[in-house]
Amino acid sequence: MGFGTRAAEEAKATTPPTTSPTTPPTTPPTTPSTAEALNKEGLKLAGSNKYEEAIKCFEAAIVLDPKYADAWHNKGEALKSLGRTTEADAAFAKAKELGYSG
């Protein structure tokens, strides 16, 4: 297994909006506010071995969308990377219950 492949590819493909020197950015630089955006941010952090921070993003995504199977799975992967296997197994079980098929 590994971090959600589809979401990981989307995270890599994300590029910041382009602006000219006289045009304000179309998206203000803020904390992600959607479950999908938080999951993508978590994947980026996990890719940099920042697992504790990644877990916080995955958990925030889950608060916004408790049925977001990819976020549950990715949380499990981050927990597993930290050696927190009991917690990881619970997150994997929840992801599977929600239909994760990664």
ChimeraX commands (.cxc) that place a marker at each C-alpha (Angstrom):
marker #1 position 0.00,0.00,0.00 radius 0.5
marker #1 position 0.99,3.60,0.20 radius 0.5
marker #1 position -0.46,7.02,0.32 radius 0.5
marker #1 position -3.53,7.44,-1.91 radius 0.5
marker #1 position -2.22,7.31,-5.47 radius 0.5
marker #1 position -4.95,9.40,-7.07 radius 0.5
marker #1 position -4.73,12.12,-4.46 radius 0.5
marker #1 position -0.92,12.05,-4.55 radius 0.5
marker #1 position -0.92,12.65,-8.30 radius 0.5
marker #1 position -3.41,15.49,-7.86 radius 0.5
marker #1 position -1.20,17.03,-5.17 radius 0.5
marker #1 position 1.81,16.93,-7.51 radius 0.5
marker #1 position -0.20,18.48,-10.32 radius 0.5
marker #1 position -1.38,21.40,-8.21 radius 0.5
marker #1 position 0.26,24.65,-9.19 radius 0.5
marker #1 position -0.25,28.06,-7.64 radius 0.5
marker #1 position -2.31,30.59,-9.61 radius 0.5
marker #1 position -0.31,32.90,-11.82 radius 0.5
marker #1 position -0.63,36.63,-11.41 radius 0.5
marker #1 position 0.93,39.69,-12.92 radius 0.5
marker #1 position 2.63,42.30,-10.73 radius 0.5
marker #1 position -0.48,44.48,-10.89 radius 0.5
marker #1 position -3.12,41.77,-10.45 radius 0.5
marker #1 position -3.89,40.48,-6.95 radius 0.5
marker #1 position -3.76,36.70,-6.49 radius 0.5
marker #1 position -7.00,34.91,-7.30 radius 0.5
marker #1 position -6.70,32.74,-4.21 radius 0.5
marker #1 position -5.51,34.26,-0.94 radius 0.5
marker #1 position -2.68,32.39,0.78 radius 0.5
marker #1 position -4.61,30.71,3.59 radius 0.5
marker #1 position -4.92,27.36,5.24 radius 0.5
marker #1 position -6.76,24.84,3.05 radius 0.5
marker #1 position -10.46,24.81,3.91 radius 0.5
marker #1 position -11.84,21.81,2.05 radius 0.5
marker #1 position -11.36,18.17,2.94 radius 0.5
marker #1 position -9.73,17.49,-0.43 radius 0.5
marker #1 position -7.32,20.41,-0.06 radius 0.5
marker #1 position -6.39,19.34,3.47 radius 0.5
marker #1 position -5.78,15.79,2.27 radius 0.5
marker #1 position -3.52,17.09,-0.52 radius 0.5
marker #1 position -1.61,19.24,1.97 radius 0.5
marker #1 position -1.21,16.20,4.20 radius 0.5
marker #1 position 0.19,14.20,1.29 radius 0.5
marker #1 position 2.74,16.94,0.59 radius 0.5
marker #1 position 3.80,16.98,4.24 radius 0.5
marker #1 position 4.02,13.18,4.38 radius 0.5
marker #1 position 6.14,13.28,1.24 radius 0.5
marker #1 position 8.56,15.48,3.21 radius 0.5
marker #1 position 8.52,13.05,6.16 radius 0.5
marker #1 position 6.54,15.54,8.27 radius 0.5
marker #1 position 4.17,12.86,9.51 radius 0.5
marker #1 position 2.85,14.59,12.64 radius 0.5
marker #1 position 1.87,17.64,10.60 radius 0.5
marker #1 position 0.42,15.41,7.89 radius 0.5
marker #1 position -1.74,13.60,10.45 radius 0.5
marker #1 position -3.15,16.94,11.59 radius 0.5
marker #1 position -4.15,17.71,7.98 radius 0.5
marker #1 position -5.73,14.29,7.48 radius 0.5
marker #1 position -7.62,14.65,10.77 radius 0.5
marker #1 position -8.86,18.11,9.77 radius 0.5
marker #1 position -10.05,16.67,6.45 radius 0.5
marker #1 position -11.88,13.92,8.35 radius 0.5
marker #1 position -13.59,16.48,10.59 radius 0.5
marker #1 position -14.90,18.23,7.47 radius 0.5
marker #1 position -15.85,14.95,5.76 radius 0.5
marker #1 position -15.98,11.94,8.12 radius 0.5
marker #1 position -16.68,9.64,5.15 radius 0.5
marker #1 position -13.53,10.65,3.22 radius 0.5
marker #1 position -11.93,7.22,2.85 radius 0.5
marker #1 position -8.70,8.51,1.27 radius 0.5
marker #1 position -8.04,10.79,4.26 radius 0.5
marker #1 position -8.58,7.88,6.65 radius 0.5
marker #1 position -6.20,5.72,4.64 radius 0.5
marker #1 position -3.56,8.42,4.40 radius 0.5
marker #1 position -3.82,9.03,8.13 radius 0.5
marker #1 position -3.16,5.32,8.59 radius 0.5
marker #1 position -0.08,5.48,6.38 radius 0.5
marker #1 position 1.32,8.44,8.31 radius 0.5
marker #1 position 0.64,6.73,11.64 radius 0.5
marker #1 position 2.30,3.56,10.36 radius 0.5
marker #1 position 5.35,5.59,9.32 radius 0.5
marker #1 position 5.64,6.75,12.94 radius 0.5
marker #1 position 5.36,3.20,14.25 radius 0.5
marker #1 position 1.90,3.81,15.71 radius 0.5
marker #1 position 0.52,0.55,14.35 radius 0.5
marker #1 position -2.55,0.18,16.57 radius 0.5
marker #1 position -3.80,3.61,15.55 radius 0.5
marker #1 position -2.81,2.98,11.93 radius 0.5
marker #1 position -4.76,-0.29,11.86 radius 0.5
marker #1 position -7.86,1.49,13.17 radius 0.5
marker #1 position -7.55,4.17,10.47 radius 0.5
marker #1 position -7.06,1.51,7.75 radius 0.5
marker #1 position -10.12,-0.37,9.03 radius 0.5
marker #1 position -12.21,2.80,8.86 radius 0.5
marker #1 position -10.97,3.54,5.34 radius 0.5
marker #1 position -11.89,0.02,4.25 radius 0.5
marker #1 position -15.31,0.32,5.92 radius 0.5
marker #1 position -15.88,3.49,3.89 radius 0.5
marker #1 position -14.95,1.74,0.63 radius 0.5
marker #1 position -11.26,2.53,0.24 radius 0.5
marker #1 position -9.85,0.19,-2.41 radius 0.5
marker #1 position -6.52,1.92,-3.14 radius 0.5
marker link #1:1,2 radius 0.2
marker link #1:2,3 radius 0.2
marker link #1:3,4 radius 0.2
marker link #1:4,5 radius 0.2
marker link #1:5,6 radius 0.2
marker link #1:6,7 radius 0.2
marker link #1:7,8 radius 0.2
marker link #1:8,9 radius 0.2
marker link #1:9,10 radius 0.2
marker link #1:10,11 radius 0.2
marker link #1:11,12 radius 0.2
marker link #1:12,13 radius 0.2
marker link #1:13,14 radius 0.2
marker link #1:14,15 radius 0.2
marker link #1:15,16 radius 0.2
marker link #1:16,17 radius 0.2
marker link #1:17,18 radius 0.2
marker link #1:18,19 radius 0.2
marker link #1:19,20 radius 0.2
marker link #1:20,21 radius 0.2
marker link #1:21,22 radius 0.2
marker link #1:22,23 radius 0.2
marker link #1:23,24 radius 0.2
marker link #1:24,25 radius 0.2
marker link #1:25,26 radius 0.2
marker link #1:26,27 radius 0.2
marker link #1:27,28 radius 0.2
marker link #1:28,29 radius 0.2
marker link #1:29,30 radius 0.2
marker link #1:30,31 radius 0.2
marker link #1:31,32 radius 0.2
marker link #1:32,33 radius 0.2
marker link #1:33,34 radius 0.2
marker link #1:34,35 radius 0.2
marker link #1:35,36 radius 0.2
marker link #1:36,37 radius 0.2
marker link #1:37,38 radius 0.2
marker link #1:38,39 radius 0.2
marker link #1:39,40 radius 0.2
marker link #1:40,41 radius 0.2
marker link #1:41,42 radius 0.2
marker link #1:42,43 radius 0.2
marker link #1:43,44 radius 0.2
marker link #1:44,45 radius 0.2
marker link #1:45,46 radius 0.2
marker link #1:46,47 radius 0.2
marker link #1:47,48 radius 0.2
marker link #1:48,49 radius 0.2
marker link #1:49,50 radius 0.2
marker link #1:50,51 radius 0.2
marker link #1:51,52 radius 0.2
marker link #1:52,53 radius 0.2
marker link #1:53,54 radius 0.2
marker link #1:54,55 radius 0.2
marker link #1:55,56 radius 0.2
marker link #1:56,57 radius 0.2
marker link #1:57,58 radius 0.2
marker link #1:58,59 radius 0.2
marker link #1:59,60 radius 0.2
marker link #1:60,61 radius 0.2
marker link #1:61,62 radius 0.2
marker link #1:62,63 radius 0.2
marker link #1:63,64 radius 0.2
marker link #1:64,65 radius 0.2
marker link #1:65,66 radius 0.2
marker link #1:66,67 radius 0.2
marker link #1:67,68 radius 0.2
marker link #1:68,69 radius 0.2
marker link #1:69,70 radius 0.2
marker link #1:70,71 radius 0.2
marker link #1:71,72 radius 0.2
marker link #1:72,73 radius 0.2
marker link #1:73,74 radius 0.2
marker link #1:74,75 radius 0.2
marker link #1:75,76 radius 0.2
marker link #1:76,77 radius 0.2
marker link #1:77,78 radius 0.2
marker link #1:78,79 radius 0.2
marker link #1:79,80 radius 0.2
marker link #1:80,81 radius 0.2
marker link #1:81,82 radius 0.2
marker link #1:82,83 radius 0.2
marker link #1:83,84 radius 0.2
marker link #1:84,85 radius 0.2
marker link #1:85,86 radius 0.2
marker link #1:86,87 radius 0.2
marker link #1:87,88 radius 0.2
marker link #1:88,89 radius 0.2
marker link #1:89,90 radius 0.2
marker link #1:90,91 radius 0.2
marker link #1:91,92 radius 0.2
marker link #1:92,93 radius 0.2
marker link #1:93,94 radius 0.2
marker link #1:94,95 radius 0.2
marker link #1:95,96 radius 0.2
marker link #1:96,97 radius 0.2
marker link #1:97,98 radius 0.2
marker link #1:98,99 radius 0.2
marker link #1:99,100 radius 0.2
marker link #1:100,101 radius 0.2
marker link #1:101,102 radius 0.2
view
